[in-house]
Amino acid sequence: MRNNTAVSINDLTVAYDDKPVLWDIDLDIKKGTLMAIVGPNGAGKSTLIKAMLNLIKPITGCISFFGSSYKKERSKIAYVPQRGSVDWDFPTTALDVVEMGRYGKIGWIKRVGKSDRKIAVDAIKKVGMEGFEKRQISQLSGGQQQRIFLARALVQDAEIYFMDEPFQGVDAKTEKSIINILKKLRDKGKTVIVVHHDLQTVEEYFDYIAFINVAVISSGKVKEIFNRENIEKTYKNRSFTDFSLFGSD
Ligand SMILES: Nc1ncnc2c1ncn2[C@@H]1O[C@H](COP(=O)(O)OP(=O)(O)OP(=O)(O)O)[C@@H](O)[C@H]1O
């Protein structure tokens, strides 16, 4: 592992009920990159993120963050889960959700102080949600909920950000503002890892990519490996009629 590696995954195999869904994954993610994890439905993208976040126990393999364990580095790691996996009926306000992002810094027992509240309010502004602080999260639209969860990740002041499909169900304007925030994080040297579905925007949004379908099909710089051959290998046995990135020849 080199010094500029944020996350290093070695020999990772994960199974649900004895059925492997990730097989022998080796992947290094460089510090200060904005990386897309791309692959068809059921390819194991969310499982890969969950395994990295210690939410699933792998059969084999190890994952290190800055050369150390998840437990030691967890305060440097922020996670925005897939929207569908969150209980949005939980009675809490947008501001409360964002302030929860500070708990890692202040501990669960201490109260949120003035400076933490200011950080939360500033993050809400940054994601364009000013004025919604007191709104129950169940009464926000899908895109607004997504932005509040992004604000929660921002206040963690992490080094590595995991986002599971942050553009799902958001409008074009919100998508642009989210990607701009992620690019700014990358420009500040943070590492941002995003499960992403839209092949049309990969080149515009990301500098690195990992093609996943149970195994790592290919990983590296978008400029070097985002091509028809790798896309076809990754989506093999699936229909290609729904995208025409490289035209038909
Ligand atoms: N808790 C679980 N128990 C059993 N099988 C699961 C579980 N979670 C996911 N799977 C299966 O593991 C495989 C990988 O799922 P995963 O959610 O990681 O895929 P994904 O690439 O994120 O898919 P999508 O693009 O549809 O979100 C799928 O076949 C899925 O059905």
The ligand as an SDF file (V2000), in Angstrom:
LIG
                    3D

 31 33  0  0  0  0  0  0  0  0999 V2000
  -29.3380   -8.6770    2.9330 N   0  0  0  0  0  0  0  0  0  0  0  0
  -29.2600   -9.4490    1.8420 C   0  0  0  0  0  0  0  0  0  0  0  0
  -29.5420  -10.7800    1.9100 N   0  0  0  0  0  0  0  0  0  0  0  0
  -29.4430  -11.5830    0.8300 C   0  0  0  0  0  0  0  0  0  0  0  0
  -29.0440  -11.1380   -0.3900 N   0  0  0  0  0  0  0  0  0  0  0  0
  -28.7640   -9.8380   -0.5300 C   0  0  0  0  0  0  0  0  0  0  0  0
  -28.8480   -8.9240    0.5820 C   0  0  0  0  0  0  0  0  0  0  0  0
  -28.4900   -7.6880    0.1460 N   0  0  0  0  0  0  0  0  0  0  0  0
  -28.2110   -7.8210   -1.1680 C   0  0  0  0  0  0  0  0  0  0  0  0
  -28.3710   -9.0980   -1.5680 N   0  0  0  0  0  0  0  0  0  0  0  0
  -28.0940   -9.6260   -2.9370 C   0  0  0  0  0  0  0  0  0  0  0  0
  -26.7190   -9.4170   -3.2020 O   0  0  0  0  0  0  0  0  0  0  0  0
  -26.5240   -9.0250   -4.5520 C   0  0  0  0  0  0  0  0  0  0  0  0
  -25.8040   -7.6790   -4.5860 C   0  0  0  0  0  0  0  0  0  0  0  0
  -26.6680   -6.6870   -4.0380 O   0  0  0  0  0  0  0  0  0  0  0  0
  -26.2450   -5.1510   -3.9520 P   0  0  0  0  0  0  0  0  0  0  0  0
  -27.3660   -4.4120   -3.2840 O   0  0  0  0  0  0  0  0  0  0  0  0
  -24.9070   -5.0410   -3.3550 O   0  0  0  0  0  0  0  0  0  0  0  0
  -26.1770   -4.7680   -5.5050 O   0  0  0  0  0  0  0  0  0  0  0  0
  -26.0510   -3.3600   -6.1980 P   0  0  0  0  0  0  0  0  0  0  0  0
  -24.9780   -3.4760   -7.2190 O   0  0  0  0  0  0  0  0  0  0  0  0
  -25.8860   -2.2800   -5.1910 O   0  0  0  0  0  0  0  0  0  0  0  0
  -27.4610   -3.2560   -6.9290 O   0  0  0  0  0  0  0  0  0  0  0  0
  -28.3780   -1.9990   -7.3450 P   0  0  0  0  0  0  0  0  0  0  0  0
  -27.6830   -1.3040   -8.4760 O   0  0  0  0  0  0  0  0  0  0  0  0
  -29.6310   -2.6860   -7.8170 O   0  0  0  0  0  0  0  0  0  0  0  0
  -28.5860   -1.1510   -6.1270 O   0  0  0  0  0  0  0  0  0  0  0  0
  -27.9060   -8.9960   -5.2020 C   0  0  0  0  0  0  0  0  0  0  0  0
  -28.0980  -10.2210   -5.8690 O   0  0  0  0  0  0  0  0  0  0  0  0
  -28.8490   -8.8910   -4.0050 C   0  0  0  0  0  0  0  0  0  0  0  0
  -30.0880   -9.5060   -4.2880 O   0  0  0  0  0  0  0  0  0  0  0  0
  1  2  1  0
  2  3  1  0
  2  7  2  0
  3  4  2  0
  4  5  1  0
  5  6  2  0
  6  7  1  0
  6 10  1  0
  7  8  1  0
  8  9  2  0
  9 10  1  0
 10 11  1  0
 11 12  1  0
 11 30  1  0
 12 13  1  0
 13 14  1  0
 13 28  1  0
 14 15  1  0
 15 16  1  0
 16 17  2  0
 16 18  1  0
 16 19  1  0
 19 20  1  0
 20 21  2  0
 20 22  1  0
 20 23  1  0
 23 24  1  0
 24 25  2  0
 24 26  1  0
 24 27  1  0
 28 29  1  0
 28 30  1  0
 30 31  1  0
M  END
$$$$
